[in-house]
């Protein structure tokens, strides 16, 4: 794991409103490219990037994880783009805050996952949420299996490992 002191200027831990903002940004990007992943996938990729041997710069991971190019608002021949520079900067600021939070949690000397300093990935229990709905309100999945708890996070983590294999050799 890259041993870097957490950035105290990154800001406070993300709030539920911040996660909603990330989801909204990703939803908006997905209107132009349906391959843009959900936040849970990004969270897994972020955790893997925190654990790499070297810091992976934004210009390197952003096109790989989100399919965006270096410039935030120019339409691209391939991939997608942010609707404006403000949204691009907001996404990167929220990412930086979460990255600092994850880095600090992974470096914390904890003895138990009960310790509030331990890493708690931002996950969604899709199966549980759908099962909790009244039967008449459950969406039709068309027979498609719903992801298991933590599966989307794990896919994001493994995606980063596969895209930066030299960092995991």
Contact map, one row per residue, 1 for C-alpha under 8 A:
1110000000000000000000000000000000000000000000000111100000000000000000000000000000000000000000000000000000000000000000000000000000000000000000000000000000000000000000000
1111000000000000000000000000000000000000000000000111111000000000000000000000000000000000000000000000000000000000000000000000000000000000000000000000000000000000000000000
1111100000000000000000000000000000000000000000000000000000000000000000000000000000000000000000000000000000100000000000000000000000000000000000000000000000000000000000000
0111110000000000000000000000000000000000000000000000000000000000000000000000000000000000000000000000001000000000000000000000000000000000000000000000000000000000000000000
0011111000000000000000000000000000000000000000000000000000000000000000000000000000000000000000000000000100000000000000000000000000000000000000000000000000000000000000000
0001111100000000000000000000000000000000000000000000000000000000000000000000000000000000000000000001101100000000000000000000000000000000000000000000000000000000000000000
0000111111000000000000000000000000000000000000000000000000000000000000000000000000000000000000000001000000000000000000000000000000000000000000000000000000000000000000000
0000011111100000000000000000000000000000000000000000000000000000000000000000000000000000000000000000000000000000000000000000000000000000000000000000000000000000000000000
0000001111100000000000000000000000000000000000000000000000000000000000000000000000000000000000000000000000000000000000000000000000000000000000000000000000000000000000000
0000001111110000000000000000000000000000000000000000000000000000000000000000000000000000000010011001000000000000000000000000000000000000000000000000000000000000000000000
0000000111111000000000000000000000000000000000000000000000000000000000000000000000000000000000001000000000000000000000000000000000000000000000000000000000000000000000000
0000000001111100000000000000000000000000000000000000000000000000000000000000000000000000000000001000000000000000000000000000000000000000000000000000000000000000000000000
0000000000111110000000000000000000000000000000000000000000000000000000000000000000000000000000001100100000000000000000000000000000000000000000000000000000000000000000000
0000000000011111111000000000000000000000000000000000000000000000000000000000000000000000000001001100000000000000000000000000000000000000000000000000000000000000000000000
0000000000001111111000000000000000000000000000000000000000000000000000000000000000000000000000000000000000000000000000000000000000000000000000000000000000000000000000000
0000000000000111111100000000000000000000000000000000000000000000000000000000000000000000000000000000000000000000000000000000000000000000000000000000000000000000000000000
0000000000000111111110000000000000000000000000000000000000000000000000000000000000000000000000000000000000000000000000000000000000000000000000000000000000000000000000000
0000000000000111111111000000000000000000000000000000000000000000000000000000000000000000000001000000000000000000000000000000000000000000000000000000000000000000000000000
0000000000000111111111100000000000000000000000000000000000000000000000000000000000000000000000000000000000000000000000000000000000000000000000000000000000000000000000000
0000000000000001111111110000000000000000000000000000000000000000000000000000000000000000000000000000000000000000000000000000000000000000000000000000000000000000000000000
0000000000000000111111111000000000000000000000000000000000000000000000000000000000000000000000000000000000000000000000000000000000000000000000000000000000000000000000000
0000000000000000011111111100000000000010000000000000000000000000000000000000000000000000001001000000000000000000000000000000000000000000000000000000000000000000000000000
0000000000000000001111111110000000000110000000000000000000000000000000000000000000000000000000000000000000000000000000000000000000000000000000000000000000000000000000000
0000000000000000000111111111000000000000000000000000000000000000000000000000000000000000000000000000000000000000000000000000000000000000000000000000000000000000000000000
0000000000000000000011111111100000000000000000000000000000000000000000000000000000000010001000000000000000000000000000000000000000000000000000000000000000000000000000000
0000000000000000000001111111110000011110000000000000000000000000000000000000000000000000000000000000000000000000000000000000000000000000000000000000000000000000000000000
0000000000000000000000111111111000000100000000000000000000000000000000000000000000000000000000000000000000000000000000000000000000000000000000000000000000000000000000000
0000000000000000000000011111111100000000000000000000000000000000000000000000000000000000000000000000000000000000000000000000000000000000000000000000000000000000000000000
0000000000000000000000001111111110010000000000000000000000000000000000000000000111100000000000000000000000000000000000000000000000000000000000000000000000000000000000000
0000000000000000000000000111111111111000000000000000000000000000000000000000000000000000000000000000000000000000000000000000000000000000000000000000000000000000000000000
0000000000000000000000000011111111000000000000000000000000000000000000000000000000000000000000000000000000000000000000000000000000000000000000000000000000000000000000000
0000000000000000000000000001111111000000000000000000000000000000000000000000000110000000000000000000000000000000000000000000000000000000000000000000000000000000000000000
0000000000000000000000000000111111110000000000000000000000000000000000000000001100000000000000000000000000000000000000000000000000000000000000000000000000000000000000000
0000000000000000000000000000011111110000000000000000000000000000000000000000000000000000000000000000000000000000000000000000000000000000000000000000000000000000000000000
0000000000000000000000000000010011111000000000000000000000000000001000000000000000000000000000000000000000000000000000000000000000000000000000000000000000000000000000000
0000000000000000000000000100110011111100000000000000000000000000011000000000000000000000000000000000000000000000000000000000000000000000000000000000000000000000000000000
0000000000000000000000000100010000111110110000000000000000000000110000000000000000000000000000000000000000000000000000000000000000000000000000000000000000000000000000000
0000000000000000000000100110000000011111110000000000000000000000000000000000000000000000000000000000000000000000000000000000000000000000000000000000000000000000000000000
0000000000000000000001100100000000001111111000000000000000000000000000000000000000000000000000000000000000000000000000000000000000000000000000000000000000000000000000000
0000000000000000000000000000000000000111111100000000000000000000000000000000000000000000000000000000000000000000000000000111000000000000000000000000000110010000000000000
0000000000000000000000000000000000001111111110000000000000000000000000000000000000000000000000000000000000000000000000000000000000000000000000000000000111111000000000000
0000000000000000000000000000000000001111111111000000000000000000100000000000000000000000000000000000000000000000000000000000000000000000000000000000000010010000000000000
0000000000000000000000000000000000000011111111100000000000000000000000000000000000000000000000000000000000000000000000001100000000000000000000000000000010011000000000000
0000000000000000000000000000000000000001111111110000000000000000000000000000000000000000000000000000000000000000000000001000000000000000000000000000000111111100000000000
0000000000000000000000000000000000000000111111111000000000000000100000000000000000000000000000000000000000000000000000000000000000000000000000000000000010011111000000000
0000000000000000000000000000000000000000011111111100000000000000000000000000000000000000000000000010000000000000000000000000000000000000000000000000000000001000000000000
0000000000000000000000000000000000000000001111111110000000000000000000000000000000000000000000000010010000000000000000000000000000000000000000000000000000001000000000000
0000000000000000000000000000000000000000000111111111000000000000000000000000000000000000000000000000000000000000000000000000000000000000000000000000000000001101100000000
0000000000000000000000000000000000000000000011111111001100000000000000000000000000000000000000000000000000000000000000000000000000000000000000000000000000000001000000000
1100000000000000000000000000000000000000000001111111001000000000000000000000000000000000000000000010011000000000000000000000000000000000000000000000000000000000000000000
1100000000000000000000000000000000000000000000111111100000000000000000000000000000000000000000000000000000000000000000000000000000000000000000000000000000000000000000000
1100000000000000000000000000000000000000000000011111111100000000000000000000000000000000000000000000000000000000000000000000000000000000000000000000000000000000000000110
1100000000000000000000000000000000000000000000000011111000000000000000000000000000000000000000000000000000000000000000000000000000000000000000000000000000000000000000110
0100000000000000000000000000000000000000000000000001111100000000000000000000000000000000000000000000000000000000000000000000000000000000000000000000000000000000000000100
0100000000000000000000000000000000000000000000001101111110000000000000000000000000000000000000000000000000000000000000000000000000000000000000000000000000000000000000000
0000000000000000000000000000000000000000000000001001011111011000000000000000000000000000000000000000000000000000000000000000000000000000000000000000000000000000000000000
0000000000000000000000000000000000000000000000000000001111111000000000000000000000000000000000000000000000000000000000000000000000000000000000000000000000000000000000000
0000000000000000000000000000000000000000000000000000000111111100000000000000000000000000000000000000000000000000000000000000000000000000000000000000000000000000000000000
0000000000000000000000000000000000000000000000000000000011111110000001000000000000000000000000000000000000000000000000000000000000000000000000000000000000000000000000000
0000000000000000000000000000000000000000000000000000000111111111000000000000000000000000000000000000000000000000000000000000000000000000000000000000000000000000000000000
0000000000000000000000000000000000000000000000000000000111111111100000000000000000000000000000000000000000000000000000000000000000000000000000000000000000000000000000000
0000000000000000000000000000000000000000000000000000000001111111111111000000000000000000000000000000000000000000000000000000000000000000000000000000000000000000000000000
0000000000000000000000000000000000000000000000000000000000111111111111000000000000000000000000000000000000000000000000000000000000000000000000000000000000000000000000000
0000000000000000000000000000000000000000000000000000000000011111111100000000000000000000000000000000000000000000000000000000000000000000000000000000000000000000001000000
0000000000000000000000000000000000001000010010000000000000001111111000000000000000000000000000000000000000000000000000000000000000000000000000000000000000000001000000000
0000000000000000000000000000000000011000000000000000000000000111111100000000000000000000000000000000000000000000000000000000000000000000000000000000000000000000000000000
0000000000000000000000000000000000110000000000000000000000000111111110000000001100000000000000000000000000000000000000000000000000000000000000000000000000000000000000000
0000000000000000000000000000000000000000000000000000000000000111011111010001001111000000000000000000000000000000000000000000000000000000000000000000000000000000000000000
0000000000000000000000000000000000000000000000000000000000000110001111110001001110000000000000000000000000000000000000000000000000000000000000000000000000000000000000000
0000000000000000000000000000000000000000000000000000000000100110000111110000000000000000000000000000000000000000000000000000000000000000000000000000000000000000000000000
0000000000000000000000000000000000000000000000000000000000000000000011111100000010000000000000000000000000000000000000000000000000000000000000000000000000000000000000000
0000000000000000000000000000000000000000000000000000000000000000000111111100000011111001000000000000000000000000000000000000000000000000000000000000000000000000000000000
0000000000000000000000000000000000000000000000000000000000000000000000111110000011111000000000000000000000000000000000000000000000000000000000000000000000000000000000000
0000000000000000000000000000000000000000000000000000000000000000000000111111000011000000000000000000000000000000000000000000000000000000000000000000000000000000000000000
0000000000000000000000000000000000000000000000000000000000000000000000001111100110000000000000000000000000000000000000000000000000000000000000000000000000000000000000000
0000000000000000000000000000000000000000000000000000000000000000000110000111111110000000000000000000000000000000000000000000000000000000000000000000000000000000000000000
0000000000000000000000000000000000000000000000000000000000000000000000000011111000000000000000000000000000000000000000000000000000000000000000000000000000000000000000000
0000000000000000000000000000000000000000000000000000000000000000000000000001111100000000000000000000000000000000000000000000000000000000000000000000000000000000000000000
0000000000000000000000000000000010000000000000000000000000000000001110000001111110000000000000000000000000000000000000000000000000000000000000000000000000000000000000000
0000000000000000000000000000100110000000000000000000000000000000001110000011011111000000000000000000000000000000000000000000000000000000000000000000000000000000000000000
0000000000000000000000000000100100000000000000000000000000000000000110111111001111100000000000000000000000000000000000000000000000000000000000000000000000000000000000000
0000000000000000000000000000100000000000000000000000000000000000000100011100000111111011000000000000000000000000000000000000000000000000000000000000000000000000000000000
0000000000000000000000000000100000000000000000000000000000000000000000011000000011111011000000000000000000000000000000000000000000000000000000000000000000000000000000000
0000000000000000000000000000000000000000000000000000000000000000000000011000000001111111000000000000000000000000000000000000000000000000000000000000000000000000000000000
0000000000000000000000000000000000000000000000000000000000000000000000011000000001111111100000000000000000000000000000000000000000000000000000000000000000000000000000000
0000000000000000000000000000000000000000000000000000000000000000000000000000000000011111110000000000000000000000000000000000000000000000000000000000000000000000000000000
0000000000000000000000001000000000000000000000000000000000000000000000000000000001111111111000000000000000000000000000000000000000000000000000000000000000000000000000000
0000000000000000000000000000000000000000000000000000000000000000000000010000000001111111111100000000000000000000000000000000000000000000000000000000000000000000000000000
0000000000000000000000000000000000000000000000000000000000000000000000000000000000001111111110000000000000000000000000000000000000000000000000000000000000000000000000000
0000000000000000000000000000000000000000000000000000000000000000000000000000000000000111111111000000000000000000000000000000000000000000000000000000000000000000000000000
0000000000000000000001001000000000000000000000000000000000000000000000000000000000000011111111100000000000000000000000000000000000000000000000000000000000000000000000000
0000000000000000000000000000000000000000000000000000000000000000000000000000000000000001111111110000000000000000000000000000000000000000000000000000000000000000000000000
0000000001000000000000000000000000000000000000000000000000000000000000000000000000000000111111111000000000000000000000000000000000000000000000000000000000000000000000000
0000000000000100010001000000000000000000000000000000000000000000000000000000000000000000011111111100000000000000000000000000000000000000000000000000000000000000000000000
0000000000000000000000000000000000000000000000000000000000000000000000000000000000000000001111111110000000000000000000000000000000000000000000000000000000000000000000000
0000000001000000000000000000000000000000000000000000000000000000000000000000000000000000000111111111000000000000000000000000000000000000000000000000000000000000000000000
0000000001111100000000000000000000000000000000000000000000000000000000000000000000000000000011111111100000000000000000000000000000000000000000000000000000000000000000000
0000000000001100000000000000000000000000000000000000000000000000000000000000000000000000000001111111110000000000000000000000000000000000000000000000000000000000000000000
0000000000000000000000000000000000000000000001100100000000000000000000000000000000000000000000111111111000000000000000000000000000000000000000000000000000000000000000000
0000011001000000000000000000000000000000000000000000000000000000000000000000000000000000000000011111111100000000000000000000000000000000000000000000000000000000000000000
0000010000001000000000000000000000000000000000000000000000000000000000000000000000000000000000001111111110000000000000000000000000000000000000000000000000000000000000000
0000000000000000000000000000000000000000000000100100000000000000000000000000000000000000000000000111111111000000000000100000000000000000000000000000000000000000000000000
0001010000000000000000000000000000000000000000000100000000000000000000000000000000000000000000000011111111100000000000000000000000000000000000000000000000000000000000000
0000110000000000000000000000000000000000000000000000000000000000000000000000000000000000000000000001111111110000000010000000000000000000000000000000000000000000000000000
0000000000000000000000000000000000000000000000000000000000000000000000000000000000000000000000000000111111110000000011100000000000000000000000000000000000000000000000000
0000000000000000000000000000000000000000000000000000000000000000000000000000000000000000000000000000011111110000000001100000000000000000000000000000000000000000000000000
0010000000000000000000000000000000000000000000000000000000000000000000000000000000000000000000000000001111111000000000000000000000000000000000000000000000000000000000000
0000000000000000000000000000000000000000000000000000000000000000000000000000000000000000000000000000000111111100000011000000000000000000000000000000000000000000000000000
0000000000000000000000000000000000000000000000000000000000000000000000000000000000000000000000000000000000111110000000000000000000000000000000000000000000000000000000000
0000000000000000000000000000000000000000000000000000000000000000000000000000000000000000000000000000000000011111101011000000000000000000000000000000000000000000000000000
0000000000000000000000000000000000000000000000000000000000000000000000000000000000000000000000000000000000001111101000000000000000000000000000000000000000000000000000000
0000000000000000000000000000000000000000000000000000000000000000000000000000000000000000000000000000000000000111111001000000000000000000000000000000000000000000000000000
0000000000000000000000000000000000000000000000000000000000000000000000000000000000000000000000000000000000000111111101100000000000000000000000000000000000000000000000000
0000000000000000000000000000000000000000000000000000000000000000000000000000000000000000000000000000000000000001111101000000000000000000000000000000000000000000000000000
0000000000000000000000000000000000000000000000000000000000000000000000000000000000000000000000000000000000000111111111000000000000000000000000000000000000000000000000000
0000000000000000000000000000000000000000000000000000000000000000000000000000000000000000000000000000000000000000111111000000000000000000000000000000000000000000000000000
0000000000000000000000000000000000000000000000000000000000000000000000000000000000000000000000000000000110010100001111100000000000000000000000000000000000000000000000000
0000000000000000000000000000000000000000000000000000000000000000000000000000000000000000000000000000000011010101111111110000000000000000000000000000000000000000000000000
0000000000000000000000000000000000000000000000000000000000000000000000000000000000000000000000000000010011000000100011111000000000000000000000000000000000000000000000000
0000000000000000000000000000000000000000000000000000000000000000000000000000000000000000000000000000000000000000000001111100000000000000000000000000000000000000000000000
0000000000000000000000000000000000000000001100000000000000000000000000000000000000000000000000000000000000000000000000111110000000000000000000000000000000000000000000000
0000000000000000000000000000000000000001001000000000000000000000000000000000000000000000000000000000000000000000000000011111000000000000000000000000000000000000000000000
0000000000000000000000000000000000000001000000000000000000000000000000000000000000000000000000000000000000000000000000001111100000000000000000000000110010000000000000000
0000000000000000000000000000000000000001000000000000000000000000000000000000000000000000000000000000000000000000000000000111110000000000000000000000110000000000000000000
0000000000000000000000000000000000000000000000000000000000000000000000000000000000000000000000000000000000000000000000000011111110000000000000000001110000000000000000000
0000000000000000000000000000000000000000000000000000000000000000000000000000000000000000000000000000000000000000000000000001111111000000000000000111100000000000000000000
0000000000000000000000000000000000000000000000000000000000000000000000000000000000000000000000000000000000000000000000000000111111100000000000000111100000000000000000000
0000000000000000000000000000000000000000000000000000000000000000000000000000000000000000000000000000000000000000000000000000111111110000000000000000000000000000000000000
0000000000000000000000000000000000000000000000000000000000000000000000000000000000000000000000000000000000000000000000000000111111111000000000000000000000000000000000000
0000000000000000000000000000000000000000000000000000000000000000000000000000000000000000000000000000000000000000000000000000011111111000011000000000000000000000000000000
0000000000000000000000000000000000000000000000000000000000000000000000000000000000000000000000000000000000000000000000000000001111111110010000000000000000000000000000000
0000000000000000000000000000000000000000000000000000000000000000000000000000000000000000000000000000000000000000000000000000000111111100000000000000000000000000000000000
0000000000000000000000000000000000000000000000000000000000000000000000000000000000000000000000000000000000000000000000000000000011111111110000000000000000000000000000000
0000000000000000000000000000000000000000000000000000000000000000000000000000000000000000000000000000000000000000000000000000000000111111110000000000000000000000000000000
0000000000000000000000000000000000000000000000000000000000000000000000000000000000000000000000000000000000000000000000000000000000101111110000000000000000000000000000000
0000000000000000000000000000000000000000000000000000000000000000000000000000000000000000000000000000000000000000000000000000000000001111110000000000000000000000000000000
0000000000000000000000000000000000000000000000000000000000000000000000000000000000000000000000000000000000000000000000000000000000001111111000000000000000000000000000000
0000000000000000000000000000000000000000000000000000000000000000000000000000000000000000000000000000000000000000000000000000000001101111111100000000000000000000000000000
0000000000000000000000000000000000000000000000000000000000000000000000000000000000000000000000000000000000000000000000000000000001000000111110000000000000000000000000000
0000000000000000000000000000000000000000000000000000000000000000000000000000000000000000000000000000000000000000000000000000000000000000011111100000000000000000000000000
0000000000000000000000000000000000000000000000000000000000000000000000000000000000000000000000000000000000000000000000000000000000000000001111111100000000000000000000000
0000000000000000000000000000000000000000000000000000000000000000000000000000000000000000000000000000000000000000000000000000000000000000000111110000000000000000000000000
0000000000000000000000000000000000000000000000000000000000000000000000000000000000000000000000000000000000000000000000000000000000000000000111111000000000000000000000000
0000000000000000000000000000000000000000000000000000000000000000000000000000000000000000000000000000000000000000000000000000000000000000000011111100000000000000000000000
0000000000000000000000000000000000000000000000000000000000000000000000000000000000000000000000000000000000000000000000000000000000000000000010111110000000000000000000000
0000000000000000000000000000000000000000000000000000000000000000000000000000000000000000000000000000000000000000000000000000011000000000000010011111000000000000000000000
0000000000000000000000000000000000000000000000000000000000000000000000000000000000000000000000000000000000000000000000000000011000000000000000001111111100000000000000000
0000000000000000000000000000000000000000000000000000000000000000000000000000000000000000000000000000000000000000000000000000111000000000000000000111111100000000000000000
0000000000000000000000000000000000000000000000000000000000000000000000000000000000000000000000000000000000000000000000000011111000000000000000000011111100000000000000000
0000000000000000000000000000000000000000000000000000000000000000000000000000000000000000000000000000000000000000000000000011100000000000000000000011111111000000000000000
0000000000000000000000000000000000000000000000000000000000000000000000000000000000000000000000000000000000000000000000000000000000000000000000000011111111100000000000000
0000000000000000000000000000000000000001100100000000000000000000000000000000000000000000000000000000000000000000000000000000000000000000000000000011111111110000000000000
0000000000000000000000000000000000000001111110000000000000000000000000000000000000000000000000000000000000000000000000000010000000000000000000000000011111111000000000000
0000000000000000000000000000000000000000100100000000000000000000000000000000000000000000000000000000000000000000000000000000000000000000000000000000011111111100000000000
0000000000000000000000000000000000000000100100000000000000000000000000000000000000000000000000000000000000000000000000000000000000000000000000000000001111111110000000000
0000000000000000000000000000000000000001111110000000000000000000000000000000000000000000000000000000000000000000000000000000000000000000000000000000000111111111000000000
0000000000000000000000000000000000000000101111110000000000000000000000000000000000000000000000000000000000000000000000000000000000000000000000000000000011111111100000000
0000000000000000000000000000000000000000000110010000000000000000000000000000000000000000000000000000000000000000000000000000000000000000000000000000000001111111110000000
0000000000000000000000000000000000000000000010000000000000000000000000000000000000000000000000000000000000000000000000000000000000000000000000000000000000111111111000000
0000000000000000000000000000000000000000000010011000000000000000100000000000000000000000000000000000000000000000000000000000000000000000000000000000000000011111111100000
0000000000000000000000000000000000000000000000010000000000000000000000000000000000000000000000000000000000000000000000000000000000000000000000000000000000001111111110110
0000000000000000000000000000000000000000000000000000000000000000000000000000000000000000000000000000000000000000000000000000000000000000000000000000000000000111111110000
0000000000000000000000000000000000000000000000000000000000000001000000000000000000000000000000000000000000000000000000000000000000000000000000000000000000000011111110000
0000000000000000000000000000000000000000000000000000000000000000000000000000000000000000000000000000000000000000000000000000000000000000000000000000000000000001111111110
0000000000000000000000000000000000000000000000000000000000000000000000000000000000000000000000000000000000000000000000000000000000000000000000000000000000000000111111111
0000000000000000000000000000000000000000000000000000000000000000000000000000000000000000000000000000000000000000000000000000000000000000000000000000000000000000000111111
0000000000000000000000000000000000000000000000000001110000000000000000000000000000000000000000000000000000000000000000000000000000000000000000000000000000000000100111111
0000000000000000000000000000000000000000000000000001100000000000000000000000000000000000000000000000000000000000000000000000000000000000000000000000000000000000100111111
0000000000000000000000000000000000000000000000000000000000000000000000000000000000000000000000000000000000000000000000000000000000000000000000000000000000000000000011111
